[in-house]
Amino acid sequence: MPPTLADIAAATGFSTATVSRSLRGDKAVTAKTRSRVLRACSELGYRPSVGGRILAQGSLAFVGLSLGQTDNSTTRYVSLLHQALSQRLSATGWALRLVSSDNFVQNLSDVGAMIIIGTVNNDPRIKLCTKHGIAHVAIGYDRFNTGFSLVPDDAGGARLVARHFADTGRKRMAVMASRRSGEGHDILVRANACMDEGRRLGLEPVMLPAVNGITSTLDGYRSIMALGGGISFDCLFCETDEQALGARAALMDMGKKVPGEIAVAGFDDLPDLSSSLTTVRQDFSLLAKTALELLDRARRGEEPSRVVLPVRLIVRDSG
């Protein structure tokens, strides 16, 4: 017989009302009490009912995952983050709802909290959540955001790539900016950091002009093909794995040997897609766990903080 709320209450010594409030993120419950309740749930295998929470709380039982203007719900990054968040939320009875960029305002009344990705400087979504009193966490960069935020170590990861290229004897580095590059975008941090480290290491880095297509993979392919015969670099860093895969395919179609003539590296280490690609790995499970921990603190009205998550270089066949 599956454990019940009463079993959790008995294991923790709290009342069922306190256990229930802990699981729904009630601000009146201390972080220590909620941690003890969640630990008991994990040990006993208790899983709150998502349906029951929706019946009891309606739209407030949902956490929104707000996509930026250039984010697509079908991209591998978004789907992996969505999956990791959903798995962790289900353990506490919450449900996740995707919120597209064109209907953010309409969805504000349909969620109890919001996780915002694809942020830009002075992001209006952050301001709207603050204005309407909705607990929120931003994954990305907005230097004007004073609330809870979370980023992988994009700059540190990009520098690891430049150092790897230098350590393996490469002499001339190219960096490919992505479709999201621009003022305030998180991914531009990767390109700038790689350029800076490349200059420091004497790799004579150049930023390639981006050619935007339908997908990031097509972006990478077309950006390389647009160079024609004008390829003078022997290593290439792309801001995303999808870009790197497209760029590698274009280089091979042009008769270039990868990594013999040109080493290629990406960023993210997307499962399945990046199995042969040198890349920087970010832990999606840790990303989701940390985002939800910050969201819990935001619901409690605690002092905001910014967290930078570690990344690591994964060297594979492409360079």
C-alpha positions as CSV (number, residue, x, y, z in Angstrom):
1,M,0.0,0.0,0.0
2,P,1.5,3.4,-1.0
3,P,2.4,5.8,1.8
4,T,-0.1,8.5,2.7
5,L,0.1,12.0,4.1
6,A,-0.6,10.5,7.6
7,D,2.5,8.3,7.2
8,I,4.7,11.3,6.5
9,A,3.2,13.1,9.5
10,A,3.9,10.1,11.7
11,A,7.5,9.9,10.4
12,T,8.3,13.5,11.0
13,G,6.2,14.2,14.1
14,F,4.4,17.0,12.4
15,S,0.6,17.3,11.9
16,T,-0.8,16.4,8.5
17,A,-1.7,20.1,8.0
18,T,1.9,21.1,8.5
19,V,3.0,18.4,6.0
20,S,0.4,19.6,3.5
21,R,1.5,23.2,3.9
22,S,5.2,22.1,3.5
23,L,4.5,20.3,0.2
24,R,2.6,23.3,-1.3
25,G,5.3,25.8,-0.4
26,D,3.4,27.7,2.3
27,K,5.5,30.7,3.4
28,A,4.5,30.0,7.0
29,V,6.6,26.8,7.0
30,T,10.3,27.1,7.8
31,A,12.9,25.8,5.4
32,K,14.1,23.3,8.0
33,T,10.6,21.9,8.5
34,R,10.0,21.6,4.7
35,S,13.4,19.9,4.2
36,R,12.5,17.4,6.9
37,V,9.2,16.7,5.2
38,L,10.7,16.3,1.8
39,R,13.4,14.0,3.1
40,A,10.7,11.8,4.7
41,C,8.7,11.8,1.4
42,S,11.8,10.6,-0.4
43,E,12.6,7.9,2.2
44,L,9.1,6.5,2.2
45,G,8.5,6.9,-1.5
46,Y,5.5,9.3,-1.1
47,R,4.5,11.2,-4.2
48,P,1.9,13.9,-3.8
49,S,-1.0,13.9,-6.3
50,V,-0.6,16.4,-9.0
51,G,-4.3,16.1,-9.8
52,G,-5.2,16.6,-6.2
53,R,-3.2,19.8,-6.0
54,I,-4.8,21.1,-9.2
55,L,-8.2,20.4,-7.8
56,A,-7.4,22.1,-4.6
57,Q,-5.4,25.1,-5.9
58,G,-6.4,25.4,-9.5
59,S,-4.0,27.4,-11.6
60,L,-1.8,28.1,-8.6
61,A,-0.7,24.4,-8.7
62,F,1.3,25.2,-11.9
63,V,4.8,26.5,-12.3
64,G,5.3,28.3,-15.6
65,L,8.4,27.8,-17.7
66,S,8.6,31.0,-19.7
67,L,10.4,30.8,-23.1
68,G,12.3,33.8,-24.5
69,Q,11.6,35.2,-27.9
70,T,14.2,33.1,-29.6
71,D,13.4,29.9,-27.7
72,N,11.5,27.0,-29.3
73,S,9.6,24.4,-27.2
74,T,10.9,21.7,-29.5
75,T,14.6,22.4,-29.2
76,R,16.7,19.8,-27.3
77,Y,17.8,22.3,-24.6
78,V,14.2,23.3,-23.8
79,S,12.9,19.7,-23.8
80,L,15.7,18.5,-21.5
81,L,15.1,21.4,-19.1
82,H,11.4,20.8,-19.2
83,Q,11.9,17.1,-18.5
84,A,14.3,17.7,-15.6
85,L,12.0,20.3,-14.0
86,S,8.9,18.1,-14.5
87,Q,10.5,15.1,-12.8
88,R,11.5,17.1,-9.7
89,L,8.2,19.0,-9.5
90,S,6.1,15.8,-9.6
91,A,7.7,14.8,-6.3
92,T,6.0,17.7,-4.6
93,G,2.7,17.7,-6.5
94,W,3.4,20.7,-8.7
95,A,2.9,20.6,-12.5
96,L,4.9,22.5,-15.1
97,R,3.3,24.6,-17.9
98,L,5.2,26.0,-20.9
99,V,4.6,29.7,-21.4
100,S,5.5,31.1,-24.9
101,S,6.9,34.6,-25.3
102,D,3.7,35.9,-27.1
103,N,1.3,35.0,-24.3
104,F,3.3,35.7,-21.2
105,V,0.9,38.3,-19.8
106,Q,-2.2,36.2,-20.3
107,N,-0.5,33.3,-18.4
108,L,0.4,35.3,-15.3
109,S,-2.9,34.5,-13.7
110,D,-2.6,30.8,-14.6
111,V,0.5,29.9,-12.6
112,G,1.6,30.1,-9.0
113,A,5.3,30.7,-9.8
114,M,7.5,31.2,-12.9
115,I,10.9,30.1,-14.2
116,I,12.1,32.4,-16.9
117,I,14.7,31.4,-19.5
118,G,16.2,33.3,-22.5
119,T,16.5,36.5,-20.5
120,V,17.8,39.8,-21.8
121,N,18.8,43.0,-20.0
122,N,15.8,44.7,-18.5
123,D,13.7,41.7,-19.2
124,P,10.0,42.8,-19.1
125,R,8.9,39.3,-17.9
126,I,10.9,39.8,-14.7
127,K,9.4,43.2,-14.1
128,L,5.9,41.8,-14.7
129,C,6.4,39.0,-12.2
130,T,7.6,41.4,-9.6
131,K,4.7,43.8,-10.3
132,H,2.1,41.1,-9.9
133,G,3.8,39.4,-6.9
134,I,4.6,36.2,-8.6
135,A,7.6,34.2,-7.2
136,H,10.1,33.7,-10.0
137,V,13.6,32.6,-10.9
138,A,15.5,33.7,-14.0
139,I,17.9,31.3,-15.8
140,G,20.2,33.6,-17.7
141,Y,21.7,37.0,-17.6
142,D,20.0,40.3,-16.9
143,R,22.4,42.7,-15.2
144,F,19.5,44.8,-14.0
145,N,17.8,41.8,-12.3
146,T,18.0,42.0,-8.5
147,G,15.9,38.9,-7.9
148,F,16.7,35.2,-7.9
149,S,18.8,34.1,-10.9
150,L,20.8,31.1,-12.0
151,V,23.4,30.6,-14.7
152,P,25.8,27.9,-15.7
153,D,29.4,29.1,-15.8
154,D,29.2,30.0,-19.5
155,A,32.3,32.2,-19.4
156,G,34.4,29.6,-17.5
157,G,33.3,26.9,-19.9
158,A,34.1,28.8,-23.0
159,R,37.6,29.6,-21.6
160,L,38.2,25.9,-21.1
161,V,37.6,25.4,-24.8
162,A,40.1,28.0,-25.8
163,R,42.7,26.5,-23.4
164,H,42.1,23.1,-24.8
165,F,42.6,24.3,-28.4
166,A,45.9,26.0,-27.3
167,D,47.1,22.9,-25.4
168,T,46.5,20.7,-28.4
169,G,48.6,22.9,-30.7
170,R,45.9,24.9,-32.5
171,K,47.0,28.3,-33.8
172,R,44.0,30.2,-35.2
173,M,40.6,30.1,-33.6
174,A,37.2,31.1,-34.9
175,V,34.1,31.7,-32.7
176,M,30.6,31.4,-34.0
177,A,27.9,33.5,-32.3
178,S,24.4,32.1,-32.2
179,R,21.0,33.4,-33.2
180,R,20.4,34.6,-29.6
181,S,23.5,36.7,-29.5
182,G,22.9,40.4,-28.7
183,E,22.7,42.8,-25.9
184,G,22.1,41.0,-22.6
185,H,21.8,37.5,-24.0
186,D,23.4,34.7,-22.0
187,I,24.9,32.9,-24.9
188,L,26.9,35.9,-26.0
189,V,28.8,35.5,-22.7
190,R,30.3,32.3,-24.1
191,A,31.5,33.9,-27.4
192,N,33.0,36.9,-25.7
193,A,34.8,34.8,-23.0
194,C,36.2,32.5,-25.7
195,M,37.4,35.4,-27.7
196,D,39.1,37.0,-24.7
197,E,40.8,33.8,-23.7
198,G,41.9,33.1,-27.3
199,R,43.5,36.5,-27.5
200,R,45.3,35.9,-24.2
201,L,46.6,32.6,-25.5
202,G,47.7,34.0,-28.9
203,L,45.1,32.1,-30.9
204,E,44.3,35.2,-33.0
205,P,40.5,34.6,-32.6
206,V,38.0,35.9,-35.1
207,M,34.2,36.2,-34.7
208,L,32.3,34.6,-37.6
209,P,29.2,36.4,-38.9
210,A,26.1,34.3,-38.1
211,V,23.7,33.2,-40.8
212,N,20.3,32.5,-39.2
213,G,18.2,29.6,-40.6
214,I,15.2,27.7,-39.4
215,T,17.2,25.8,-36.7
216,S,20.4,26.3,-34.8
217,T,22.0,23.3,-36.7
218,L,21.1,24.9,-40.0
219,D,22.6,28.2,-38.7
220,G,25.9,26.5,-38.1
221,Y,25.9,24.8,-41.5
222,R,25.0,27.9,-43.5
223,S,27.4,30.1,-41.5
224,I,30.3,27.9,-42.6
225,M,29.1,27.5,-46.2
226,A,28.8,31.3,-46.5
227,L,32.6,31.6,-45.9
228,G,33.3,29.8,-49.2
229,G,37.0,29.2,-49.5
230,G,37.8,31.8,-46.9
231,I,38.7,29.5,-44.1
232,S,41.9,30.4,-42.3
233,F,41.2,28.9,-38.9
234,D,42.2,25.5,-37.5
235,C,39.7,25.4,-34.6
236,L,36.1,26.5,-34.1
237,F,34.1,27.2,-31.0
238,C,30.3,27.3,-31.5
239,E,28.0,28.7,-28.7
240,T,25.7,25.7,-28.8
241,D,26.0,22.0,-29.7
242,E,23.4,22.2,-32.4
243,Q,25.4,24.9,-34.1
244,A,28.6,22.9,-33.8
245,L,27.0,19.9,-35.4
246,G,25.9,21.9,-38.4
247,A,29.3,23.6,-38.7
248,R,31.1,20.3,-38.6
249,A,28.8,18.9,-41.3
250,A,29.5,21.9,-43.5
251,L,33.3,21.6,-43.0
252,M,33.2,18.0,-44.0
253,D,31.1,18.7,-47.0
254,M,33.7,21.2,-48.0
255,G,36.4,18.5,-47.8
256,K,37.9,19.6,-44.5
257,K,39.1,16.9,-42.1
258,V,37.6,17.2,-38.6
259,P,39.5,17.3,-36.3
260,G,42.6,16.8,-38.4
261,E,42.5,20.2,-40.1
262,I,39.9,21.9,-38.0
263,A,38.8,21.0,-34.4
264,V,35.2,21.8,-33.5
265,A,33.7,22.3,-30.1
266,G,30.2,23.2,-28.8
267,F,28.5,23.9,-25.5
268,D,25.8,22.1,-23.5
269,D,26.6,18.4,-24.1
270,L,23.1,17.5,-25.2
271,P,22.4,13.8,-24.8
272,D,22.4,11.7,-28.0
273,L,23.1,14.7,-30.2
274,S,26.6,15.4,-28.8
275,S,28.0,11.8,-28.5
276,S,31.0,12.5,-30.8
277,L,31.3,16.3,-30.1
278,T,33.9,18.0,-27.9
279,T,31.7,20.2,-25.8
280,V,31.2,21.9,-22.4
281,R,28.8,19.9,-20.2
282,Q,26.2,21.6,-18.0
283,D,24.2,19.3,-15.6
284,F,20.5,19.7,-16.5
285,S,19.4,17.8,-13.4
286,L,21.5,20.1,-11.1
287,L,20.1,23.1,-13.1
288,A,16.5,22.0,-12.4
289,K,17.2,21.2,-8.8
290,T,18.9,24.5,-8.1
291,A,16.2,26.5,-9.9
292,L,13.4,24.9,-7.8
293,E,15.4,25.4,-4.6
294,L,15.7,29.1,-5.5
295,L,12.0,29.2,-6.4
296,D,11.1,27.8,-3.0
297,R,13.1,30.6,-1.4
298,A,11.4,33.2,-3.6
299,R,8.0,31.9,-2.5
300,R,9.1,32.4,1.1
301,G,10.2,36.0,0.4
302,E,13.8,35.4,1.3
303,E,16.7,37.6,0.3
304,P,17.4,37.1,-3.5
305,S,20.6,35.6,-4.7
306,R,22.4,34.6,-7.9
307,V,23.9,31.1,-8.3
308,V,26.6,30.1,-10.9
309,L,26.7,26.4,-11.6
310,P,29.9,24.5,-12.5
311,V,30.5,23.1,-16.0
312,R,33.2,20.9,-17.4
313,L,35.0,20.2,-20.7
314,I,34.2,16.9,-22.4
315,V,36.8,16.0,-25.1
316,R,35.5,13.7,-27.9
317,D,36.2,12.9,-31.6
318,S,35.6,16.4,-33.0
319,G,38.6,18.0,-31.4
